[in-house]
Amino acid sequence: MTAVAPRVRDRHEPAVAISPAPRRRRRRYDRAAYLFMTPWFIGFAVITAGPLIASLYLSFTNFNLLQAPNWIGFANYTTMLTQDPRFWQSFGVTIAFVVITVPLQLAFALLIAVALSRKIRGTSWYRSIYYLPSLLGGSVAIAVVWGQIFNKKGIANGILALFGIHGPSWTGDPSTALATLILLNVWQFGSPMVIFLAGIKQIPGELYDAASVDGAGAWNRFRFVTLPMLTPIIFFNLVLQVIRAFQAFTPAYIISGGTGGPSDSTLFYTLYLYQQAFTNLHMGYASALAWVLLVVIAVFTAGNFLLSRFWVTYEN
Amino acid sequence: MTTTSLPARAAGRRTDRRWVLHVVLILGAIVMIYPMIWMVGGSLKPDDEIFSTLNPFPTVAKFANYPDGWNASHPVFGFYFLNSFIICLGAVVGNVFGCSVTAFAFARLNFRAKKFWFAMMLGSIMLPANALLVPQYLLFYKLGWVDTFLPLIVPKFLATDAFFVFLLVQFIRTIPRSLDEAATIDGCGPFRIFGRIILPLLGPALVTTVIFTFIWTYDDFFAQLIYLSTAARETVPIGLRQYIDSSGGSSYGQMLAMSALSLVPTFLVFLFSQRRIVEGITTTGIRG
């Protein structure tokens, strides 16, 4: 390396000047760095880290925004865990939503990504169409439309009627309302699909050739080449989608009119938190709910990382 | 003998499969966009036709749902668009400024405990917004910013969307350092290196930042629900609720018309920057 360096050096740059320059440059850079970092430092202190700590403090208080918070120790947490059926309801609804939605979403994303990775015509058209729900699906407008599709008179029942089935009001029946929200979220598998597609393109073609030479059919090529090579990306999507699913809010709010109904069957955790904070002004209690959510998401994410050791294979 | 017939048979089977694959993909695509088609079709139907037939296309297009729906809300729907666009513009400018400045410092400058702060920045990407909700609200409440656009815009100038900081840092790292060094030799300080070298080369990454900031801000129902309360401040997603709540006053057709209209900005962004959106998702794994 040292032998090469002099030859590469720019001829405008005299060798003598090199030793004092870096120190002076570094000192000047340092001062400017703090100026460049000022917005982020302020933002981090005031908008991110400060509120994170403050919400931990508020979770131990009784606070209604208008009067000063007063310390009540663990009361919010004990109430939540022992006397609040709606907390457990929202917890159960959210876990069910996450556990059902995410695997289905990833399965569809992977399936379509594999199909689109074939050298067929019109892949970019297909990709756009399959991706579009992912971009628009989180909006209020689509939630409104979803509510209309799955109400008593909606087209979902219209289609079922062709088969002689009289469907319920899917969004109005406590046993099916959550399913409509799960379907809405699964429908938005476009962004993990796009990530899978990019991942599949990275897999070297020689691996498939080698597998074919060994007599592997389409299924075995998928099973023993595509799938193992994609595990890091599956893991990445899994972590991301779990975190995202825990925080779902808009569709439940819109379709249930903000109540989480019918009978709290769509009471997402974030919706309950919203009700406690902004409908009841139980800001201390809401902070405790927020910290429980934070811990639950952290546990799920850590769990994913721990489990990944058993199924994610990284290339050497 | 078998060696010649095998590839031929495999090829024949493959073309068959392709045909099947296309049929399956087209059917799937129809299912995927059916809700959107139903929405647009319904927005052109009289109310009694929306739910009575499975045919998503209207027998006679009733365009009146659009002007009628536009005027049915108080204030008119255009007002919601105006508010949404003001917030989006502020958020876009804020993110471009805050995140590029921060990313430059992380990628190119030296300062105390940089690795620590970088780890903090990365950590804040994963932080669920709900965990910060109450104290942030309290802060903006004390500042008198509730029911203004400021809580939705000012944090962007402070680079709190760490996700974009990360995106830009990754991009700056691909810009050769020799450019900075050459500029330093020409007597440029960090400000001119940022303004004359890094910022112009940051173009593609900034476009990604602009696109996603726009889409997410435009769709950010939760923050707008919390911070905006009077009708004069309401945005498109908040305003749309009126059409559900007062289903007696306004018709289903108008509701669907305004729903469809509210998706137009996002859809246009998608049409014109599809490649960038796909790139943005694949390089960083952001949600779409």
Interface residues (C-beta under 8 A of the other chain):
Chain A: D10 H12 E13 R25 R26 R28 Y29 D30 A32 A33 Y34 F36 M37 P39 W40 I42 G43 F44 V46 I47 T48 A49 G50 P51 L52 A54 S55 L58 L65 I112 A115 L116 R118 I120 R121 G122 Y126 R127 S128 I129 Y130 Y131 L132 P133 S134 L135 L136 G138 S139 V140 A141 I142 V144 V145 W146 G147 Q148 I149 K153 G154 I155 G158 I159 L162 W187 Q188 G190 S191 V194 I195 L197 A198 F236 N237 L240 I243 R244 F246 Q247 F249 T250 Y253 I254 G257 T270 L273 Y274 A277 F278 M283 A286 S287 A290 W291 L293 L294 I297 T301
Chain B: R18 L21 H22 V24 L25 G28 A29 M32 I33 P35 M36 W38 M39 G42 I50 F51 T53 L54 F97 G98 V101 T102 F104 A105 L109 N110 F111 W117 M120 M121 S124 M126 L127 P128 A129 N130 A131 L132 L133 V134 P135 Q136 Y137 L138 L139 Y141 P155 F157 L158 A159 T160 V165 A182 T184 I185 G189 P190 F191 F194 I215 D219 F221 F222 L225 I226 V236 P237 L240 R241 Y243 I244 D245 Y252 M255 L256 M258 S259 A260 S262 L263 T266 F267 F270 Q274 I277 V278 I281 T282 G285 I286 R287 G288
